[in-house]
Every structure is written in structure tokens, then in C-alpha cells.
Amino acid sequence: MALDFGRPAAPADSAGPARPRLHYVDNLRIALTALVVLHHTAVTYGNIPAWYYTEPAKDGSGLVLDAFVVVNQAFFMGFFFMIAGYFTPASYDRKGTGPFLRDRLKRLGIPLLAFLLLIRPLTGLDGYFHLKSVFAERGDALPYWVYYLASWDAGPLWFVEVLLVFAVLYALVRRRGARRDLLSPGAALDGRPAPRPLRPRAIVLFTLALALGTYGWRILVPAGTYVPFLGLPTPSYAVQYGSFFVLGVLAHRRGWPQSLSRRTGRVGFAVASVATLAYLPVLATAKAGATDGHGTWQSLAAAAWESTFAVGVVLGLTVLFRERLNRQGRTAAFLSRHAFGVYVLHAPVLVGLGLAFRWWHAPAVAKFALVAALALPLCWVVAYVVRRIPRVDRVL
């Protein structure tokens, strides 16, 4: 398992004995991938119109889905970047600069191109027909090629797009400082991580720096900013994404996941819960847009909550899965093997299910529950079928 989060954990040094597979990280990827599917299902039926097909909620239950989306967004993509960062040094150590970059281009670039050129047009067909009818009512035409180019967007594959950039930057840094990196205090001479426990003071300082960095960044790039063509839906989280990727790299070199105590995990969950309770009054009383950025004190509170919540939940989940969910049977192995395929392919599945149940008038939460219950197994089935196509499993 490397940057494409669809491969098994590889040894840090192919010349030495193999390191044991980290089943708990595989299981974390399954859980996070399922959260991605649930996240976009919630967007479909909530009040945040940021998906290919949406049915804005007509009842109060849509607020429950919005809360679910906000909580997810605070940590889950950052966690993905951290996991990717964790396995990047081993992949680079094993392959070297050239082969590493070629492998990243193959495993990340090909799925990205497949989505842009094939999956995206299929996912957006309903949007095209809707806009075409709107143009027709005004007496205008909308050629498909115009819509195809104007709607160019990486969709959920923005993560792969950014990850490819991070991989290139990592390779450049390693190439320029290879000797210093190899002999750094955090890396043993045999390429294996040198255990170095993560101190509470370091966690607090990182969280504080993340909060202040996010607050400052959102003065320039407030929440809700969208970057067209590149398809970046959440650039306001760039500080979290970049720092978590770097944190993953350091975690590999210093063996942090293995050295975290059970108490650290419990404290992480507790701090995340307390931070959420403290943030609720701010969220409930803030004017619309006040928490998005622009240097307001409410945006500082939002950045502090997100950073504290993300760090606490990541610590808690890492320890929980390491201690309780560090083994796999056939079912879990199947889910892990196809997790990246689910990430790449889930968009048309969700849109198809949304269109299939468009006729059903029900509370937003009820439609979410039904579509989610169908989407999760169906996404893995579709990923399995697609990966059966010759050579596809080499990139998915």
C-alpha cells in the first residue's frame, strides 16, 4: 500500500527482512473510504450543493446530514494524506527517484485521466441534459463539447491530483538532500524507522501551529473557495492536507504509530469531544459566513476546533484500530484490496442511485439511509468488476 492506498504495505528496505503488514492501516483505509461514500451521499440529500446530483433537503433532517459532512471534512481527507505520507518514504527508498515518480504517474495519473476523460462525462450526463433544457427554454443551444470542456473538473479525484503533486515535491526534496535524509536522527541506517515516541508537547505545539496556519491561510482562501478546472473543492484545508502529509512522512521515519500509548488514543478522543462541545455555541451564534475566514475571531475558533478535532480523532482512531482492529479475514482483505477502486468509481454509482430514487419523496435522512445502504456494497461490487478487466488491477 503506497500513495494509491490500494496496495499492501511494503517493507521499507527490500534488501532486508519484510516488515509485518499493518492490517490496522488497511482497515483504516476501508473505514475512510466508506466515509467518503457516506460523505457524498449526505451531500446529495443535505443543504450543501457540492455534488454532481443533489436533492436539497426539504425538512429539518437535512441539518443532521450537514453536521455529518462538516465533522467528516474536519479530519478524513487529512487522514488520507497522512496515510499516504506514511508509506511514501518506504516506496522511495525501495525504488529511487526515477522509478518512484514513474510508479506515481502510473498509479495516480492513469486513474486521474480515466476519471477526467471517461468517468466524469458519464457522471455529469444528467447535469448536461438539465442545462441543455434550460438553454433550450431561452432559445439557445448547448453543444455537448462545450459542456464537456466547461465542466472539466477532477471531482473526487482532486485528492489523487494533489497527492501526485506531493509525491513530486517529496522526490525533489529527497533528491536534493538524500545523504542528510538517510543519516537523519529519525532514520536508521538499514532504512527502518528508528522508534522515537511522540511527546505530548509536540502534539500540542503542532495543533496550535496548524490552527494558526489554517486561520492565516483562510484570510486569503476562505472556506467555500473553489478552484475551477483543477477541481479543488476545499483549498481552504490546504494547510491541513500538506502538514498531515509531512506528518505521515515523519511518522514513518520515527515509528510514531507503533509508539502511541493507549492513553494517548483515549485522550485524543476526549479532547476532540471537548473541543466540539466548546465550539458549538460559537457555531450556533455566528452570522452566516463568519466562520469561513476573512480574519474574523469566529474563523479563528473554527480553525482551532478543526485542528484540535482532526488531531484528536486521528490519534484516537490510530490507536483504536491498532489495538482492536489489527487483523484481517477474507472479507476485510477483499474490502481493502478494492478500496482505491471504490474511491475512483463511487461518483457514477451514487449519481445513478440518486436518479433511480428521485421519485421517492421522503425525509432527507431516510433517503440518505436507503441510498447509503445500497451504495456501500454496490461500490465495492463495481470496483471488483472493473478490476477484473485485464491490467486494470495494476493501477486500481
PAGULUM-690298 format. One record per residue: x, y, z of N, C-alpha, C in turn. Coordinates in steps of 0.1 Angstrom, whole numbers, padded with zeros to 4 digits, always signed. Layout:
N
XYZXYZXYZ
...
***
This chain:
396
+0008-0012+0000+0000+0000+0000+0009+0012+0000
+0007+0020-0010+0015+0033-0011+0006+0044-0013
+0009+0053-0021+0001+0065-0023-0013+0063-0028
-0014+0052-0036-0027+0049-0041-0037+0043-0031
-0033+0041-0019-0040+0034-0008-0047+0022-0013
-0041+0015-0023-0048+0003-0028-0038-0009-0028
-0026-0007-0023-0016-0017-0023-0012-0021-0009
-0007-0033-0008-0003-0038+0005+0009-0030+0010
+0010-0029+0024+0022-0022+0030+0035-0030+0026
+0044-0022+0021+0057-0028+0016+0068-0026+0026
+0078-0034+0026+0089-0032+0035+0096-0019+0032
+0103-0013+0042+0110-0001+0040+0122-0003+0032
+0128-0015+0032+0140-0018+0025+0139-0032+0020
+0138-0033+0007+0136-0046+0000+0148-0055+0003
+0160-0050+0007+0171-0059+0009+0171-0065+0022
+0162-0060+0032+0162-0066+0045+0149-0075+0046
+0147-0080+0058+0136-0088+0060+0123-0080+0060
+0112-0086+0055+0100-0079+0053+0094-0075+0067
+0089-0063+0067+0082-0058+0079+0068-0064+0079
+0062-0066+0091+0049-0072+0091+0039-0062+0085
+0029-0068+0078+0018-0059+0072+0010-0053+0083
+0007-0040+0081+0000-0032+0090-0015-0034+0087
-0021-0044+0092-0035-0046+0089-0044-0035+0094
-0040-0029+0106-0049-0019+0111-0050-0007+0102
-0039-0004+0094-0039+0007+0084-0048+0003+0073
-0047-0009+0068-0056-0014+0058-0071-0012+0062
-0074-0015+0075-0087-0014+0080-0091+0001+0081
-0082+0009+0085-0085+0023+0085-0088+0028+0071
-0081+0024+0061-0084+0028+0047-0098+0024+0043
-0102+0012+0047-0116+0007+0044-0126+0017+0051
-0124+0020+0063-0133+0029+0071-0134+0043+0064
-0122+0048+0061-0122+0061+0055-0128+0062+0041
-0126+0051+0033-0132+0050+0020-0147+0050+0021
-0152+0042+0031-0167+0041+0033-0172+0055+0037
-0164+0062+0045-0168+0076+0049-0169+0085+0037
-0160+0083+0027-0161+0091+0015-0174+0089+0008
-0178+0076+0007-0191+0073+0000-0202+0079+0008
-0202+0077+0022-0213+0083+0030-0213+0098+0030
-0201+0104+0029-0200+0119+0028-0207+0124+0016
-0204+0118+0005-0210+0123-0008-0225+0120-0009
-0229+0109-0002-0244+0106-0001-0251+0116+0007
-0244+0120+0018-0250+0131+0027-0251+0144+0020
-0241+0147+0012-0241+0160+0004-0253+0159-0006
-0255+0148-0012-0266+0146-0021-0280+0150-0015
-0282+0147-0003-0295+0150+0003-0295+0160+0014
-0284+0167+0016-0283+0178+0026-0286+0191+0020
-0279+0201+0026-0281+0215+0022-0268+0221+0016
-0258+0213+0013-0246+0217+0008-0245+0212-0007
-0249+0221-0016-0249+0216-0030-0236+0215-0037
-0228+0205-0033-0214+0204-0039-0212+0190-0044
-0221+0185-0053-0220+0172-0059-0227+0172-0072
-0225+0161-0080-0230+0161-0093-0245+0160-0094
-0251+0154-0084-0266+0153-0083-0270+0156-0069
-0279+0165-0067-0283+0169-0053-0298+0170-0053
-0304+0167-0041-0318+0169-0038-0318+0177-0025
-0318+0190-0025-0317+0198-0013-0328+0194-0003
-0325+0192+0009-0334+0188+0019-0346+0197+0021
-0358+0192+0022-0370+0200+0024-0375+0198+0039
-0367+0193+0047-0371+0191+0061-0359+0193+0070
-0361+0193+0083-0350+0196+0092-0340+0186+0093
-0342+0173+0089-0332+0163+0090-0320+0166+0081
-0322+0175+0071-0310+0178+0063-0299+0184+0071
-0302+0191+0083-0292+0197+0091-0283+0186+0098
-0289+0174+0100-0282+0163+0106-0271+0158+0095
-0275+0158+0083-0266+0154+0072-0255+0165+0070
-0259+0177+0072-0249+0188+0071-0238+0187+0082
-0243+0184+0094-0234+0183+0105-0224+0171+0103
-0230+0160+0097-0221+0148+0094-0211+0152+0084
-0214+0160+0074-0205+0164+0064-0194+0173+0070
-0198+0183+0078-0188+0192+0085-0178+0184+0093
-0183+0175+0101-0174+0167+0110-0165+0158+0102
-0170+0152+0091-0161+0144+0083-0150+0153+0077
-0154+0164+0071-0145+0173+0064-0134+0178+0073
-0136+0179+0086-0126+0184+0095-0114+0174+0096
-0116+0161+0093-0104+0153+0095-0102+0142+0085
-0112+0137+0077-0110+0125+0070-0101+0126+0058
-0101+0137+0050-0091+0138+0039-0077+0141+0044
-0076+0148+0055-0063+0150+0061-0057+0136+0065
-0065+0128+0071-0061+0114+0075-0056+0106+0063
-0063+0107+0052-0059+0101+0039-0045+0106+0035
-0043+0119+0036-0030+0124+0032-0019+0119+0042
-0022+0118+0054-0013+0113+0064-0009+0098+0061
-0019+0090+0058-0016+0076+0055-0007+0075+0042
-0010+0084+0032-0002+0084+0020+0012+0088+0023
+0014+0098+0032+0027+0103+0035+0035+0092+0043
+0028+0084+0051+0034+0074+0059+0041+0064+0050
+0035+0060+0039+0041+0050+0031+0050+0055+0019
+0051+0068+0018+0059+0074+0008+0074+0071+0009
+0080+0073+0021+0094+0071+0023+0099+0057+0019
+0091+0047+0023+0094+0033+0020+0094+0031+0005
+0084+0036-0002+0083+0034-0016+0095+0041-0023
+0099+0053-0019+0110+0060-0025+0123+0053-0022
+0125+0048-0009+0137+0041-0006+0139+0028-0014
+0128+0022-0017+0128+0009-0024+0131+0011-0039
+0126+0022-0045+0127+0024-0059+0137+0034-0064
+0139+0045-0057+0148+0056-0062+0139+0066-0069
+0145+0077-0072+0137+0088-0078+0130+0085-0090
+0137+0081-0101+0130+0078-0113+0119+0068-0113
+0122+0056-0108+0111+0046-0107+0100+0050-0098
+0103+0057-0087+0093+0062-0078+0083+0071-0085
+0088+0081-0093+0080+0090-0100+0072+0083-0111
+0078+0074-0118+0071+0067-0128+0060+0059-0122
+0062+0052-0111+0052+0045-0104+0040+0054-0100
+0044+0066-0095+0033+0075-0090+0025+0080-0102
+0032+0082-0114+0024+0087-0126+0015+0076-0130
+0019+0063-0129+0011+0052-0134-0001+0050-0124
+0002+0049-0111-0008+0045-0102-0018+0057-0098
-0013+0069-0100-0021+0081-0097-0026+0088-0110
-0017+0089-0119-0020+0096-0132-0030+0089-0140
-0029+0076-0142-0038+0069-0150-0053+0069-0145
-0055+0066-0132-0068+0068-0126-0074+0082-0128
-0065+0092-0126-0070+0106-0128-0074+0109-0142
-0066+0105-0152-0070+0106-0166-0083+0099-0169
-0084+0086-0164-0096+0078-0166-0108+0085-0161
-0107+0091-0149-0118+0099-0144-0122+0111-0153
-0112+0119-0156-0114+0131-0163-0120+0128-0177
-0115+0118-0184-0119+0116-0198-0131+0107-0199
-0133+0097-0190-0144+0088-0192-0155+0088-0181
-0150+0087-0168-0160+0086-0157-0167+0099-0155
-0160+0110-0156-0166+0123-0153-0177+0126-0163
-0175+0124-0176-0186+0127-0185-0199+0118-0182
-0196+0105-0179-0208+0096-0175-0215+0102-0163
-0207+0106-0153-0213+0111-0140-0221+0124-0142
-0216+0132-0152-0223+0145-0154-0233+0146-0165
-0237+0134-0170-0247+0134-0181-0260+0141-0177
-0265+0138-0165-0278+0144-0160-0277+0159-0159
-0265+0164-0155-0263+0178-0154-0263+0184-0168
-0257+0177-0178-0258+0183-0192-0272+0184-0197
-0280+0173-0195-0293+0173-0201-0302+0184-0194
-0299+0187-0181-0306+0197-0174-0303+0211-0179
-0290+0213-0181-0285+0226-0186-0290+0228-0201
-0290+0217-0208-0294+0218-0222-0309+0223-0223
-0317+0217-0214-0331+0221-0214-0333+0236-0210
-0325+0240-0200-0325+0254-0196-0321+0264-0208
-0311+0260-0215-0307+0268-0227-0317+0268-0237
-0324+0256-0239-0334+0255-0250-0346+0264-0246
-0350+0265-0234-0361+0274-0230-0358+0289-0233
-0345+0292-0234-0341+0306-0237-0338+0307-0252
-0340+0297-0259-0338+0297-0274-0324+0295-0278
-0315+0290-0269-0301+0288-0272-0298+0273-0272
-0287+0270-0278-0282+0256-0279-0270+0254-0270
-0268+0243-0265-0257+0239-0257-0250+0227-0262
-0241+0228-0272-0234+0216-0277-0227+0209-0266
-0227+0196-0268-0221+0187-0257-0206+0190-0255
-0199+0193-0266-0184+0196-0265-0181+0208-0256
-0190+0218-0257-0189+0230-0249-0190+0226-0234
-0201+0218-0231-0203+0214-0217-0192+0205-0212
-0187+0197-0221-0176+0187-0217-0164+0195-0213
-0160+0206-0220-0148+0213-0217-0151+0223-0205
-0163+0229-0205-0166+0238-0194-0167+0231-0180
-0171+0219-0181-0173+0211-0168-0160+0203-0164
-0149+0206-0171-0137+0199-0168-0133+0201-0153
-0132+0190-0146-0131+0190-0131-0126+0176-0127
-0117+0176-0117-0112+0163-0112-0122+0156-0103
-0133+0163-0099-0142+0157-0090-0135+0152-0077
-0140+0140-0072-0133+0135-0060-0119+0131-0063
-0115+0130-0075-0101+0127-0078-0091+0139-0076
-0097+0150-0071-0088+0161-0067-0077+0156-0057
-0081+0146-0049-0072+0140-0039-0060+0134-0046
-0063+0126-0056-0052+0120-0064-0043+0130-0071
-0050+0141-0076-0043+0152-0082-0033+0158-0073
-0038+0162-0061-0029+0168-0051-0018+0159-0046
-0022+0146-0045-0012+0136-0040-0001+0134-0050
-0004+0135-0063+0006+0135-0073+0016+0146-0072
+0011+0158-0068+0020+0170-0066+0028+0168-0054
+0022+0162-0043+0030+0160-0031+0041+0150-0034
+0038+0139-0042+0048+0129-0045+0060+0135-0052
+0057+0144-0062+0068+0151-0070+0076+0159-0060
+0070+0167-0052+0077+0176-0042+0086+0167-0033
+0080+0156-0028+0088+0148-0019+0100+0142-0026
+0099+0138-0039+0110+0133-0046+0121+0143-0048
+0116+0156-0051+0126+0166-0053+0134+0169-0040
+0127+0169-0029+0133+0172-0016+0143+0161-0013
+0139+0148-0015+0148+0137-0012+0160+0137-0021
+0158+0141-0034+0169+0140-0043+0180+0151-0039
+0175+0162-0035+0184+0173-0031+0191+0170-0018
+0184+0163-0009+0190+0161+0004+0191+0146+0008
+0195+0138-0002+0194+0123+0000+0203+0119+0012
+0216+0124+0012+0225+0120+0023+0220+0124+0036
+0216+0137+0037+0211+0142+0050+0199+0134+0055
+0190+0131+0046+0178+0124+0049+0181+0110+0054
+0191+0103+0048+0194+0089+0051+0200+0089+0065
+0209+0099+0068+0216+0099+0081+0209+0107+0092
+0196+0111+0089+0189+0119+0099+0186+0111+0112
+0185+0118+0123+0182+0111+0136+0169+0102+0135
+0160+0105+0126+0148+0098+0125+0148+0086+0117
+0160+0083+0110+0161+0071+0101+0173+0063+0104
+0170+0050+0106+0181+0041+0109+0189+0038+0096
+0201+0033+0098+0210+0031+0086+0204+0020+0077
+0197+0011+0083+0192+0000+0075+0179+0004+0068
+0174+0016+0069+0162+0021+0062+0150+0019+0070
+0151+0013+0082+0139+0011+0090+0137+0023+0099
+0124+0025+0103+0122+0036+0112+0129+0034+0126
+0135+0045+0131+0141+0044+0144+0130+0049+0154
+0125+0040+0163+0114+0044+0172+0118+0057+0180
+0109+0066+0180+0111+0079+0187+0097+0084+0191
+0093+0081+0204+0080+0084+0208+0075+0098+0206
+0063+0100+0202+0057+0113+0200+0054+0119+0214
+0059+0131+0217+0057+0137+0230+0044+0145+0230
+0037+0146+0242+0025+0154+0243+0028+0169+0239
+0039+0174+0243+0042+0188+0240+0043+0190+0225
+0049+0180+0218+0049+0182+0203+0035+0181+0197
+0027+0173+0202+0013+0172+0197+0006+0186+0199
+0007+0191+0211+0001+0204+0214+0006+0215+0205
+0019+0216+0203+0025+0226+0195+0021+0225+0180
+0021+0212+0176+0016+0210+0162+0002+0215+0160
-0007+0211+0169-0021+0215+0168-0022+0230+0168
-0015+0237+0177-0015+0251+0178-0010+0258+0165
+0001+0252+0159+0006+0258+0147-0004+0255+0135
-0010+0243+0135-0020+0240+0125-0032+0250+0125
-0037+0253+0137-0048+0262+0139-0045+0276+0134
-0033+0281+0138-0029+0294+0134-0026+0295+0119
-0020+0284+0114-0017+0284+0100-0030+0284+0091
-0039+0276+0096-0052+0275+0089-0060+0288+0089
-0059+0295+0101-0066+0308+0103-0060+0318+0093
-0046+0319+0093-0040+0328+0084-0043+0325+0069
-0042+0312+0066-0045+0309+0052-0059+0313+0047
-0068+0311+0056-0082+0314+0053-0085+0329+0052
-0076+0337+0056-0078+0352+0053-0077+0354+0038
-0068+0346+0031-0066+0346+0017-0076+0337+0009
-0078+0325+0015-0086+0315+0009-0097+0310+0018
-0108+0317+0019-0118+0314+0029-0125+0300+0025
-0131+0294+0035-0139+0282+0033-0150+0285+0022
-0152+0275+0014-0161+0277+0003-0155+0281-0010
-0142+0284-0010-0135+0288-0022-0134+0275-0031
-0136+0277-0044-0135+0266-0053-0125+0270-0064
-0116+0261-0068-0107+0263-0078-0112+0256-0091
-0117+0263-0101-0122+0256-0113-0111+0250-0121
-0115+0241-0130-0106+0233-0139-0097+0223-0131
-0090+0228-0121-0082+0219-0112-0092+0211-0104
-0104+0217-0101-0114+0209-0094-0111+0208-0079
-0105+0218-0073-0102+0217-0058-0114+0223-0051
-0121+0214-0044-0133+0218-0037-0131+0224-0023
-0119+0221-0017-0117+0225-0003-0102+0231-0002
-0098+0241-0010-0085+0246-0009-0082+0253+0005
-0093+0256+0012-0091+0263+0025-0085+0253+0035
-0085+0240+0032-0079+0230+0041-0065+0226+0036
-0059+0235+0027-0046+0231+0022-0035+0230+0033
-0036+0238+0043-0026+0237+0054-0027+0224+0061
-0039+0219+0064-0040+0206+0070-0035+0195+0061
-0039+0196+0048-0035+0185+0039-0020+0184+0038
-0013+0195+0036+0001+0195+0034+0008+0191+0047
+0004+0196+0058+0011+0193+0071+0008+0179+0075
-0004+0173+0072-0006+0159+0076+0002+0150+0067
+0004+0153+0054+0012+0145+0046+0027+0145+0051
+0032+0157+0055+0045+0157+0061+0046+0150+0074
+0035+0151+0082+0035+0144+0094+0035+0129+0092
+0028+0124+0081+0029+0110+0078+0043+0105+0075
+0050+0113+0067+0064+0110+0064+0072+0109+0077
+0071+0119+0086+0079+0118+0098+0074+0107+0107
+0061+0103+0107+0056+0092+0115+0063+0079+0110
+0065+0078+0097+0072+0066+0092+0086+0065+0097
+0093+0076+0096+0108+0077+0100+0110+0074+0115
+0100+0079+0123+0102+0078+0137+0093+0068+0144
+0086+0060+0137+0078+0049+0143+0067+0054+0152
+0061+0066+0149+0051+0071+0158+0039+0063+0160
+0033+0057+0150+0021+0050+0152+0022+0038+0161
+0034+0031+0161+0036+0020+0169+0039+0024+0184
+0044+0037+0186+0048+0041+0199+0037+0048+0207
+0026+0051+0200+0015+0058+0207+0009+0049+0218
+0007+0055+0229+0001+0047+0240-0014+0046+0239
-0020+0037+0246-0035+0036+0246-0041+0049+0253
-0034+0054+0262-0038+0066+0269-0039+0078+0259
-0029+0078+0250-0029+0089+0240-0041+0088+0232
-0045+0076+0228-0057+0075+0220-0070+0079+0227
-0071+0075+0240-0083+0079+0248-0083+0095+0249
-0071+0100+0252-0071+0115+0254-0074+0122+0241
-0070+0116+0230-0073+0122+0217-0088+0123+0214
-0095+0112+0217-0110+0112+0215-0116+0122+0225
-0111+0122+0238-0117+0131+0248-0115+0146+0244
-0103+0149+0239-0100+0163+0236-0109+0167+0223
-0110+0158+0214-0119+0161+0202-0133+0164+0206
-0138+0156+0216-0152+0158+0221-0154+0171+0228
-0144+0174+0237-0145+0187+0244-0144+0199+0235
-0135+0198+0225-0133+0209+0216-0146+0211+0208
-0153+0200+0204-0166+0201+0197-0176+0208+0205
-0178+0204+0218-0187+0210+0227-0185+0225+0229
-0172+0228+0230-0168+0242+0232-0171+0251+0219
-0170+0244+0208-0172+0252+0195-0187+0254+0192
-0196+0245+0197-0210+0246+0193-0216+0259+0196
-0214+0266+0207-0220+0279+0209-0215+0289+0199
-0203+0289+0195-0197+0298+0185-0205+0295+0172
-0206+0283+0168-0212+0279+0156-0227+0283+0156
-0234+0282+0167-0248+0285+0168-0251+0299+0167
-0242+0308+0172-0244+0322+0173-0237+0330+0162
-0229+0324+0154-0221+0331+0144-0230+0335+0132
-0228+0347+0126-0235+0350+0114-0231+0342+0102
-0239+0342+0092-0236+0334+0080-0222+0338+0074
-0213+0329+0072-0200+0332+0067-0190+0337+0076
-0193+0339+0089-0184+0344+0099-0173+0334+0102
-0176+0321+0101-0166+0311+0104-0157+0307+0092
-0160+0313+0081-0153+0308+0068-0139+0313+0067
-0136+0325+0073-0123+0331+0072-0123+0346+0073
-0115+0353+0064-0115+0368+0064-0110+0374+0077
-0103+0366+0085-0097+0372+0097-0106+0374+0109
-0119+0369+0109-0128+0371+0120-0124+0362+0131
-0128+0366+0144-0125+0357+0155-0132+0344+0154
-0144+0344+0148-0152+0332+0146-0144+0322+0137
-0137+0327+0127-0129+0319+0119-0117+0313+0126
-0112+0321+0136-0101+0315+0144-0106+0304+0153
-0118+0306+0158-0125+0295+0166-0127+0283+0157
-0131+0285+0145-0134+0273+0136-0121+0266+0133
-0110+0274+0130-0097+0267+0127-0092+0260+0139
-0094+0266+0151-0089+0259+0164-0097+0246+0166
-0110+0246+0163-0118+0234+0165-0114+0223+0155
-0113+0227+0142-0110+0217+0132-0096+0211+0135
-0086+0219+0138-0073+0214+0141-0073+0205+0153
-0079+0209+0164-0079+0201+0176-0087+0188+0173
-0098+0189+0167-0107+0177+0164-0099+0168+0155
-0093+0173+0144-0086+0164+0135-0075+0157+0142
-0066+0164+0149-0055+0157+0156-0060+0147+0166
-0070+0151+0174-0076+0142+0184-0081+0129+0178
-0090+0131+0168-0096+0119+0161-0086+0110+0155
-0076+0116+0148-0066+0108+0141-0058+0100+0151
-0054+0106+0163-0047+0099+0173-0056+0087+0179
-0069+0091+0181-0078+0081+0187-0080+0069+0178
-0083+0072+0165-0086+0061+0156-0073+0053+0153
-0062+0059+0152-0049+0051+0150-0047+0041+0161
-0049+0046+0174-0047+0036+0185-0058+0026+0185
-0070+0030+0183-0082+0021+0184-0080+0010+0173
-0077+0013+0161-0075+0003+0151-0063-0005+0153
-0052+0001+0158-0040-0007+0161-0042-0017+0172
-0050-0014+0182-0052-0023+0193-0064-0032+0191
-0074-0028+0184-0086-0037+0183-0089-0042+0169
-0084-0036+0159-0087-0040+0146-0074-0042+0137
-0065-0050+0143-0052-0052+0136-0051-0065+0130
-0062-0071+0125-0062-0083+0118-0072-0083+0107
-0070-0092+0097-0080-0092+0086-0083-0107+0082
-0096-0109+0079-0100-0121+0073-0102-0119+0058
-0109-0128+0052-0111-0128+0037-0119-0115+0033
-0129-0113+0041-0138-0101+0038-0131-0088+0039
-0124-0086+0050-0116-0073+0051-0105-0072+0041
-0099-0083+0038-0088-0083+0027-0094-0079+0014
-0106-0084+0011-0113-0080-0002-0116-0065-0002
-0122-0060+0009-0126-0046+0010-0113-0037+0009
-0102-0041+0015-0090-0033+0014-0084-0033+0000
-0084-0045-0006-0079-0046-0020-0086-0037-0030
-0099-0035-0028-0107-0027-0037-0110-0013-0033
-0104-0009-0021-0107+0004-0016-0104+0016-0025
-0093+0015-0032-0089+0026-0041-0098+0026-0053
-0102+0014-0058-0112+0014-0069-0125+0020-0065
-0129+0018-0053-0142+0024-0048-0141+0039-0048
-0129+0044-0044-0127+0059-0043-0129+0064-0057
-0122+0058-0067-0122+0063-0081-0136+0062-0087
-0143+0051-0084-0156+0048-0092-0169+0051-0085
-0168+0056-0072-0181+0058-0065-0190+0069-0070
-0185+0079-0077-0193+0090-0081-0204+0086-0090
-0202+0079-0101-0213+0075-0110-0223+0065-0103
-0218+0057-0094-0227+0048-0086-0237+0057-0078
-0232+0067-0071-0241+0075-0063-0250+0083-0071
-0246+0088-0082-0255+0096-0091-0265+0087-0097
-0261+0075-0101-0271+0065-0106-0282+0062-0096
-0278+0059-0083-0287+0056-0073-0296+0068-0070
-0290+0080-0070-0298+0092-0067-0309+0094-0078
-0306+0092-0090-0316+0093-0101-0326+0082-0100
-0322+0070-0096-0331+0059-0095-0342+0061-0085
-0338+0068-0074-0348+0071-0063-0353+0085-0063
-0351+0092-0074-0356+0106-0074-0371+0107-0072
-0378+0096-0076-0393+0096-0075-0398+0096-0060
-0389+0090-0051-0394+0088-0038-0393+0100-0029
-0404+0105-0024-0405+0117-0016-0405+0112-0001
-0394+0115+0006-0392+0111+0019-0382+0121+0026
-0382+0120+0040-0372+0129+0047-0358+0126+0042
-0350+0137+0043-0336+0136+0038-0328+0125+0044
-0330+0123+0057-0322+0113+0064-0327+0099+0059
-0340+0097+0056-0345+0084+0052-0339+0081+0038
-0338+0090+0029-0333+0088+0016-0318+0085+0017
-0311+0093+0026-0297+0091+0028-0294+0076+0033
-0302+0072+0042-0300+0058+0048-0302+0048+0038
-0312+0049+0029-0315+0039+0019-0304+0039+0009
-0301+0050+0003-0291+0051-0007-0277+0047-0002
-0274+0051+0010-0261+0047+0016-0260+0032+0018
-0271+0025+0022-0271+0011+0024-0269+0003+0011
-0274+0009+0000-0273+0003-0013-0259+0006-0019
-0254+0019-0017-0242+0023-0023-0230+0016-0018
-0229+0014-0005-0216+0009+0000-0213-0005-0006
-0222-0015-0006-0219-0028-0012-0218-0026-0027
-0226-0018-0033-0226-0017-0048-0213-0011-0053
-0207-0001-0045-0194+0005-0049-0183-0006-0049
-0183-0014-0039-0173-0025-0039-0175-0035-0050
-0188-0038-0053-0190-0047-0064-0186-0041-0078
-0189-0029-0080-0184-0022-0092-0169-0022-0093
-0162-0019-0082-0148-0019-0082-0142-0033-0085
-0148-0043-0079-0144-0057-0082-0145-0060-0097
-0157-0057-0103-0159-0060-0117-0149-0052-0125
-0147-0039-0123-0138-0031-0131-0123-0037-0129
-0120-0041-0117-0106-0046-0115-0104-0059-0122
-0114-0066-0126-0113-0079-0133-0109-0077-0147
-0110-0064-0152-0106-0061-0166-0091-0063-0166
-0085-0069-0177-0071-0072-0177-0063-0059-0176
-0053-0059-0167-0043-0048-0164-0049-0037-0156
-0062-0036-0154-0068-0026-0146-0063-0027-0131
-0062-0039-0126-0058-0041-0112-0044-0035-0110
-0036-0032-0120-0023-0027-0118-0023-0012-0114
-0034-0006-0116-0035+0008-0112-0046+0011-0102
-0056+0001-0101-0066+0002-0091-0065-0009-0081
***
